[in-house]
Amino acid sequence: MGRLRLLKTDYTYAELSTSLSPALEKCLEERQASSTLVVNFFSADSITTGVLEDPEKSLNLDFCREQGIVVRRRQNPGGAVFANKGSVMSCLYLDLTQPWVPFKTIREAFPYFLGRMAEVASELFGLDARYRPVNDVEVNGRKLVATSARLENGVLTLRSVINVPPVDRSLMSGAIIARPEKFKDKKQKDGGSRFTCFQEEVGRPIEREEIYALAAKTMQKVFGPDLEISQGELSPLEQQYLEEYQEQYSSDEWYYANSERTRFANANPAARKVEAFHKAPAGLMGLALLAHEGKVHDLILLADFHPSPFSVMGRLEDAMRGQPLELDTLMARIDPVYNAPGVEIPGTELSDFAALLDKALKQL
């Protein structure tokens, strides 16, 4: 029989993503904690970008400053996420060594977990909620729940932003840069109109207890009716890690670590820069490439999706750095990295990387 510790919290989304969540993950990886479910109601508006994004390409930072929107860079992958006051994040931290966990990879977890969440949302609220690959629950083509994933050291994290009250769509659209490639296969063509919420779909305010019921019933549908859920609190060690992460991940050094201003700071000024974007089923892929004397001088691969481990993107960069600016050569270099044991990039194929590289090389 499975067992989950339940934490009911009220952090902002940015605080949860950059301090509470990594603290729980670290304790679980150290086997100093057990599998945990967090149901968190956001106390204020905030926004985060994924660890594999360049925040200056994902967000209109001037707009965010003008509007007083707090921005942070997460430690896990995925795209930019805006979370408004009153909405919820359901965070599931799983020890994959436990036999009651029915999935062992991100590729397996998304459809299994989100398909069942969509079923529960439909049952409880009378909605036509459906799982949309790779990592969303939608109603009539609009995103109701957005989920990110992290799989490191035998610990799987599934973090679902559950939109409860309406979002100021003009604020969201102004803050998040909506590249046309990202929306080419979607009914709505900008960031704000892509979202909906429980309150709009149901036509009334949603009570906290209804969201707690959604989370609990989803867990029972995923892990079985005998699942034991017991409310708890943070341990002293988890609280210590939380405070350490709060200090570390609120710094500009961390926030801009994957940006061109940092990564290309010491590049040869004679190098020519090109950039390209490509939409894979997983999400938006990006590339900033510096070319010099017929070779890849430096590059940054960007991703708003969920490679595991996410360090594989750095290994793909290493494989191409210093190589001739030829598509076949570069693809031959990244093939063994992409297909290495233990690597999974759900919702992508090697052909997606070829398309991205081809777009960039054609500009040279």
C-alpha positions as CSV (number, residue, x, y, z in Angstrom):
1,M,0.0,0.0,0.0
2,G,1.3,3.5,-0.9
3,R,1.7,6.3,1.6
4,L,2.0,10.0,1.0
5,R,2.7,12.8,3.4
6,L,0.4,15.8,2.7
7,L,1.6,19.4,3.2
8,K,-0.9,22.3,2.9
9,T,1.0,25.5,2.2
10,D,0.6,29.1,1.1
11,Y,3.8,30.2,-0.6
12,T,4.0,32.3,-3.7
13,Y,4.7,30.2,-6.8
14,A,8.2,31.7,-7.1
15,E,9.0,30.8,-3.5
16,L,7.6,27.3,-3.8
17,S,9.5,26.7,-7.0
18,T,12.9,28.0,-6.0
19,S,13.0,27.1,-2.3
20,L,10.4,24.7,-0.9
21,S,10.4,22.4,-3.9
22,P,14.2,21.8,-4.1
23,A,14.4,21.5,-0.3
24,L,11.9,18.6,-0.4
25,E,13.7,17.0,-3.4
26,K,17.0,17.2,-1.7
27,C,15.7,15.5,1.5
28,L,14.0,12.8,-0.5
29,E,17.1,12.2,-2.6
30,E,19.1,11.8,0.7
31,R,16.4,9.4,1.9
32,Q,15.7,11.8,4.8
33,A,12.0,12.2,3.8
34,S,9.2,10.1,2.4
35,S,7.1,10.6,-0.8
36,T,5.1,13.8,-0.4
37,L,2.1,15.7,-1.8
38,V,2.1,19.5,-1.5
39,V,-1.1,21.4,-2.2
40,N,-0.2,25.1,-2.2
41,F,-2.4,28.1,-2.7
42,F,-0.5,31.1,-4.1
43,S,-0.4,34.1,-1.8
44,A,0.6,36.6,-4.6
45,D,1.3,36.8,-8.3
46,S,4.7,35.6,-9.6
47,I,6.4,34.0,-12.6
48,T,9.2,31.6,-13.2
49,T,11.3,30.5,-16.2
50,G,12.7,27.0,-16.6
51,V,16.4,26.2,-15.9
52,L,17.0,25.5,-19.6
53,E,15.6,28.9,-20.8
54,D,17.2,32.2,-21.4
55,P,15.0,34.5,-19.3
56,E,15.7,37.4,-21.6
57,K,14.3,35.4,-24.5
58,S,11.3,34.1,-22.5
59,L,10.1,37.2,-20.6
60,N,9.7,40.9,-21.3
61,L,11.7,41.8,-18.2
62,D,11.1,45.5,-18.5
63,F,7.4,44.9,-18.5
64,C,7.7,42.6,-15.5
65,R,9.6,45.3,-13.6
66,E,7.1,48.0,-14.5
67,Q,4.2,45.8,-13.3
68,G,5.9,44.6,-10.1
69,I,5.9,41.0,-11.2
70,V,8.4,38.9,-9.2
71,V,10.4,36.7,-11.5
72,R,12.6,33.7,-10.7
73,R,14.5,31.0,-12.6
74,R,13.6,27.5,-11.5
75,Q,16.0,24.6,-10.9
76,N,13.8,22.3,-13.0
77,P,13.0,22.4,-16.8
78,G,9.8,23.5,-18.5
79,G,8.6,26.8,-19.9
80,A,7.8,30.2,-18.4
81,V,4.8,29.9,-16.0
82,F,2.7,32.8,-14.6
83,A,0.8,31.9,-11.4
84,N,-1.7,34.3,-10.0
85,K,-2.9,34.8,-6.4
86,G,-5.4,32.2,-5.4
87,S,-4.4,29.5,-7.9
88,V,-2.8,26.3,-6.8
89,M,0.2,24.1,-7.3
90,S,-0.1,20.4,-6.6
91,C,3.4,19.0,-6.2
92,L,4.1,15.3,-6.1
93,Y,7.5,14.1,-4.9
94,L,8.0,10.4,-5.4
95,D,10.6,7.9,-4.4
96,L,10.7,5.7,-7.5
97,T,12.2,2.8,-5.5
98,Q,8.7,2.3,-3.9
99,P,6.9,-0.6,-5.6
100,W,3.5,1.1,-5.4
101,V,4.6,3.8,-7.9
102,P,3.1,2.7,-11.3
103,F,5.6,4.7,-13.5
104,K,9.3,5.0,-13.5
105,T,10.0,7.6,-16.2
106,I,8.7,11.1,-17.2
107,R,7.5,9.7,-20.5
108,E,5.3,7.2,-18.6
109,A,4.3,9.6,-15.9
110,F,2.7,12.4,-17.9
111,P,-0.1,10.5,-19.6
112,Y,-0.7,8.2,-16.7
113,F,-0.9,11.0,-14.1
114,L,-2.5,13.8,-16.1
115,G,-5.0,11.5,-17.8
116,R,-6.3,10.6,-14.4
117,M,-6.3,14.1,-13.1
118,A,-8.4,15.1,-16.2
119,E,-10.9,12.3,-15.3
120,V,-11.2,13.5,-11.7
121,A,-11.6,17.1,-12.8
122,S,-14.4,16.1,-15.1
123,E,-16.2,14.0,-12.5
124,L,-16.0,16.6,-9.7
125,F,-16.7,19.7,-11.7
126,G,-18.7,18.5,-14.7
127,L,-16.1,19.5,-17.2
128,D,-14.9,18.0,-20.5
129,A,-11.3,18.0,-19.2
130,R,-8.8,16.1,-21.3
131,Y,-5.1,15.2,-21.2
132,R,-3.2,16.9,-24.0
133,P,0.3,15.6,-24.7
134,V,2.9,16.3,-23.6
135,N,2.1,17.8,-20.2
136,D,-1.2,19.7,-20.0
137,V,-4.9,19.2,-19.0
138,E,-7.1,21.2,-21.3
139,V,-10.8,22.2,-21.7
140,N,-11.8,23.1,-25.2
141,G,-8.2,23.6,-26.3
142,R,-7.4,25.9,-23.4
143,K,-4.9,25.0,-20.6
144,L,-6.5,24.3,-17.3
145,V,-3.4,22.6,-15.7
146,A,0.2,22.9,-16.7
147,T,2.7,20.3,-15.4
148,S,6.5,20.2,-15.2
149,A,8.6,17.2,-14.3
150,R,12.0,16.5,-12.9
151,L,13.7,13.1,-12.5
152,E,17.0,13.1,-10.7
153,N,18.6,10.5,-8.4
154,G,15.6,8.3,-8.3
155,V,13.2,11.0,-7.3
156,L,10.4,12.1,-9.7
157,T,8.7,15.4,-9.2
158,L,5.4,16.3,-10.9
159,R,4.4,19.9,-10.3
160,S,1.0,21.0,-11.6
161,V,-0.2,24.6,-11.7
162,I,-4.0,24.4,-11.3
163,N,-5.6,27.6,-12.6
164,V,-8.4,28.4,-10.2
165,P,-9.5,32.1,-10.4
166,P,-9.2,34.1,-13.7
167,V,-5.8,35.3,-14.7
168,D,-5.2,38.9,-16.0
169,R,-4.5,37.8,-19.6
170,S,-3.1,41.1,-20.7
171,L,-0.6,40.9,-17.8
172,M,0.4,37.4,-18.7
173,S,0.6,38.2,-22.4
174,G,2.7,41.3,-21.7
175,A,5.1,39.3,-19.5
176,I,5.7,36.1,-21.5
177,I,7.2,36.4,-24.9
178,A,4.9,34.4,-27.2
179,R,7.0,33.1,-30.1
180,P,4.9,32.2,-33.2
181,E,6.6,28.8,-33.4
182,K,5.3,27.8,-30.0
183,F,1.6,28.3,-31.0
184,K,1.5,27.0,-34.6
185,D,-0.3,23.8,-33.6
186,K,-2.7,25.4,-31.0
187,K,-6.2,26.9,-31.4
188,Q,-5.1,30.0,-29.5
189,K,-2.2,32.0,-30.8
190,D,-1.0,34.0,-27.8
191,G,0.0,33.1,-24.2
192,G,-3.0,34.7,-22.5
193,S,-5.8,33.2,-24.6
194,R,-4.3,29.7,-24.2
195,F,-5.3,29.5,-20.6
196,T,-8.6,28.9,-18.8
197,C,-9.5,28.3,-15.1
198,F,-11.8,26.3,-13.0
199,Q,-13.8,29.4,-11.9
200,E,-14.5,30.4,-15.6
201,E,-15.3,26.9,-16.7
202,V,-17.6,26.0,-13.7
203,G,-19.1,29.5,-13.5
204,R,-18.7,30.1,-9.8
205,P,-16.0,30.6,-7.1
206,I,-14.1,27.4,-6.2
207,E,-13.6,26.6,-2.5
208,R,-10.3,25.3,-1.1
209,E,-11.8,22.1,0.0
210,E,-12.8,21.3,-3.6
211,I,-9.2,21.6,-4.7
212,Y,-8.0,19.5,-1.8
213,A,-10.6,16.9,-2.9
214,L,-9.3,17.1,-6.5
215,A,-5.8,16.5,-5.4
216,A,-6.7,13.6,-3.0
217,K,-9.0,11.8,-5.5
218,T,-6.4,12.2,-8.3
219,M,-3.8,10.5,-6.0
220,Q,-6.2,7.6,-5.3
221,K,-6.9,7.2,-8.9
222,V,-3.2,7.2,-9.8
223,F,-1.9,5.0,-6.9
224,G,-5.1,3.0,-5.9
225,P,-7.9,3.4,-3.5
226,D,-5.8,2.0,-0.6
227,L,-3.4,4.9,-0.8
228,E,-2.8,6.4,2.7
229,I,-2.6,10.2,2.8
230,S,-1.5,11.7,6.1
231,Q,-1.1,15.5,6.8
232,G,2.3,16.5,8.1
233,E,4.7,19.4,8.3
234,L,8.3,20.3,7.3
235,S,11.1,18.7,9.2
236,P,13.9,20.8,10.7
237,L,16.2,19.7,7.9
238,E,13.7,20.6,5.2
239,Q,13.3,24.0,6.8
240,Q,17.1,24.5,6.8
241,Y,17.4,23.6,3.1
242,L,14.5,25.9,2.3
243,E,16.2,28.9,3.9
244,E,19.5,28.1,2.1
245,Y,17.8,27.9,-1.3
246,Q,15.9,31.2,-0.7
247,E,19.2,33.0,-0.5
248,Q,20.9,31.2,-3.4
249,Y,18.1,31.3,-6.0
250,S,17.1,34.9,-5.6
251,S,20.4,36.2,-6.9
252,D,21.0,37.7,-10.4
253,E,24.0,35.4,-10.8
254,W,21.7,32.4,-10.8
255,Y,18.9,34.1,-12.8
256,Y,21.0,35.0,-15.8
257,A,23.3,31.9,-15.6
258,N,21.9,30.4,-18.9
259,S,21.6,33.7,-20.7
260,E,23.7,35.0,-23.6
261,R,24.9,37.9,-21.4
262,T,26.6,35.3,-19.1
263,R,27.3,32.3,-21.4
264,F,28.7,34.4,-24.3
265,A,30.5,37.0,-22.1
266,N,34.0,35.8,-23.1
267,A,33.2,34.8,-26.7
268,N,35.4,36.0,-29.6
269,P,33.9,39.3,-30.7
270,A,34.5,38.3,-34.4
271,A,32.1,35.4,-34.1
272,R,28.8,35.8,-35.8
273,K,25.6,35.0,-33.9
274,V,22.5,33.4,-35.3
275,E,19.4,32.1,-33.4
276,A,16.6,29.7,-34.4
277,F,13.5,28.2,-32.8
278,H,11.6,25.0,-33.6
279,K,8.4,23.6,-32.1
280,A,8.6,19.9,-31.2
281,P,5.7,18.0,-29.7
282,A,7.4,18.4,-26.4
283,G,7.6,22.2,-26.6
284,L,9.7,25.0,-28.0
285,M,13.4,24.4,-28.8
286,G,15.8,27.2,-29.2
287,L,19.4,27.7,-30.3
288,A,21.8,30.6,-30.0
289,L,24.9,29.8,-32.0
290,L,28.2,31.6,-32.5
291,A,30.0,30.8,-35.7
292,H,33.7,31.6,-36.3
293,E,36.1,30.4,-39.0
294,G,33.7,27.7,-40.2
295,K,33.1,26.1,-36.8
296,V,30.7,26.2,-33.9
297,H,32.5,28.7,-31.6
298,D,29.9,28.4,-28.9
299,L,26.2,27.7,-28.5
300,I,23.3,27.6,-26.1
301,L,20.5,25.0,-26.5
302,L,17.2,26.3,-25.0
303,A,14.2,24.1,-24.0
304,D,10.8,24.7,-22.4
305,F,10.3,21.0,-22.1
306,H,11.6,18.2,-19.8
307,P,14.7,16.3,-20.7
308,S,16.0,13.8,-18.2
309,P,18.5,14.3,-16.8
310,F,18.3,17.9,-17.9
311,S,22.2,18.0,-18.0
312,V,21.9,16.1,-21.3
313,M,21.3,19.5,-23.0
314,G,24.8,20.6,-21.8
315,R,26.2,17.3,-23.2
316,L,24.6,18.0,-26.5
317,E,26.2,21.4,-26.6
318,D,29.6,19.9,-25.7
319,A,29.3,17.4,-28.6
320,M,28.8,20.2,-31.1
321,R,31.2,22.9,-29.8
322,G,34.2,23.3,-32.1
323,Q,32.7,21.2,-34.9
324,P,32.4,22.2,-38.5
325,L,29.2,24.0,-39.4
326,E,27.7,21.1,-41.3
327,L,24.4,19.5,-40.5
328,D,25.4,15.9,-41.1
329,T,28.5,16.3,-38.9
330,L,26.7,17.9,-36.1
331,M,23.9,15.3,-36.1
332,A,26.5,12.5,-36.1
333,R,27.9,14.1,-32.9
334,I,24.6,14.4,-31.0
335,D,23.2,11.1,-32.0
336,P,25.1,9.0,-29.4
337,V,24.3,11.6,-26.7
338,Y,20.6,11.6,-27.5
339,N,20.4,7.8,-27.6
340,A,22.6,7.2,-24.5
341,P,21.3,4.9,-21.8
342,G,19.3,6.7,-19.2
343,V,18.5,9.7,-21.4
344,E,14.9,10.6,-22.3
345,I,13.6,13.7,-23.9
346,P,9.8,12.9,-24.2
347,G,8.1,14.6,-27.2
348,T,11.2,15.0,-29.3
349,E,13.0,13.0,-32.0
350,L,16.5,13.5,-33.5
351,S,14.7,15.1,-36.5
352,D,13.6,17.9,-34.3
353,F,17.2,18.8,-33.4
354,A,18.0,18.5,-37.1
355,A,15.3,21.0,-38.0
356,L,16.5,23.4,-35.4
357,L,20.1,23.2,-36.5
358,D,19.1,23.5,-40.1
359,K,17.2,26.7,-39.4
360,A,20.3,28.2,-37.8
361,L,22.9,27.0,-40.3
362,K,20.8,28.4,-43.2
363,Q,21.3,31.9,-41.8
364,L,25.1,31.7,-42.1
